[in-house]
């Protein structure tokens, strides 16, 4: 990829996946924001050069949604 720490594949609808993750993923609250992790059935992007099927989605202030691909190593850091 182009050196960005995390980026979706060009054909991926990131907003669609982030919404699905918030609705169906492993959700927890942190500092007033909701964070959700979800694994998809295909590679959705890269995190630090590692292809991944996982994303982290975040909802802040009850209305602002954003997220990014996250590799399994970073997911396991969150859930130990």
C-alpha positions as CSV (number, residue, x, y, z in Angstrom):
1,X,0.0,0.0,0.0
2,X,1.1,3.6,0.1
3,X,2.7,3.8,3.6
4,X,-0.5,4.8,5.5
5,X,-0.7,2.8,8.8
6,X,-4.2,1.6,8.0
7,X,-6.2,1.8,4.8
8,X,-9.2,0.1,3.2
9,X,-8.9,-1.6,-0.2
10,X,-10.2,0.7,-3.0
11,X,-13.3,-1.4,-3.7
12,X,-14.4,-1.4,-0.1
13,X,-17.3,0.8,1.2
14,X,-15.7,1.8,4.4
15,X,-18.9,3.6,5.8
16,X,-20.9,0.5,5.1
17,X,-18.5,-1.8,6.9
18,X,-18.1,0.6,9.8
19,X,-21.9,0.6,10.3
20,X,-22.1,-3.2,10.1
21,X,-19.3,-3.4,12.7
22,X,-21.1,-1.0,15.1
23,X,-24.4,-3.0,14.7
24,X,-22.9,-6.6,14.9
25,X,-19.3,-6.4,16.3
26,X,-17.7,-6.7,19.7
27,X,-18.6,-3.4,21.2
28,X,-17.3,-1.6,24.3
29,X,-17.4,2.0,25.6
30,X,-14.2,4.0,26.1
31,X,-14.0,7.6,27.0
32,X,-17.6,8.3,26.0
33,X,-17.2,6.7,22.5
34,X,-18.4,3.2,21.4
35,X,-15.7,1.1,19.8
36,X,-16.5,-2.1,17.8
37,X,-14.4,-4.8,16.3
38,X,-15.6,-7.2,13.6
39,X,-14.1,-9.8,11.3
40,X,-15.3,-10.0,7.8
41,X,-15.1,-13.0,5.4
42,X,-12.6,-11.4,3.1
43,X,-9.7,-9.0,3.3
44,X,-10.9,-5.4,3.6
45,X,-7.6,-3.6,3.9
46,X,-4.2,-3.3,5.5
47,X,-2.9,-2.3,8.9
48,X,0.8,-1.4,8.9
49,X,1.3,-3.5,5.8
50,X,-0.5,-6.6,7.1
51,X,-3.6,-7.7,5.1
52,X,-6.6,-8.0,7.4
53,X,-10.3,-9.0,7.6
54,X,-10.9,-7.0,10.8
55,X,-12.0,-3.4,11.3
56,X,-12.4,-1.2,14.2
57,X,-15.3,1.2,14.1
58,X,-16.0,4.1,16.5
59,X,-19.1,6.1,17.2
60,X,-18.4,9.4,19.0
61,X,-21.0,11.9,20.3
62,X,-23.7,9.6,19.2
63,X,-23.3,10.6,15.6
64,X,-19.8,10.7,14.2
65,X,-18.7,7.3,12.8
66,X,-15.2,6.4,11.6
67,X,-13.0,3.4,11.6
68,X,-10.1,1.6,9.9
69,X,-8.8,-1.9,9.2
70,X,-7.0,-3.4,12.1
71,X,-4.7,-6.5,12.0
72,X,-5.4,-9.5,14.3
73,X,-2.3,-8.7,16.4
74,X,-3.8,-5.4,17.4
75,X,-7.3,-6.9,18.0
76,X,-5.8,-9.4,20.5
77,X,-4.0,-6.5,22.3
78,X,-7.5,-5.0,23.0
79,X,-9.2,-8.2,24.0
80,X,-6.1,-10.0,25.5
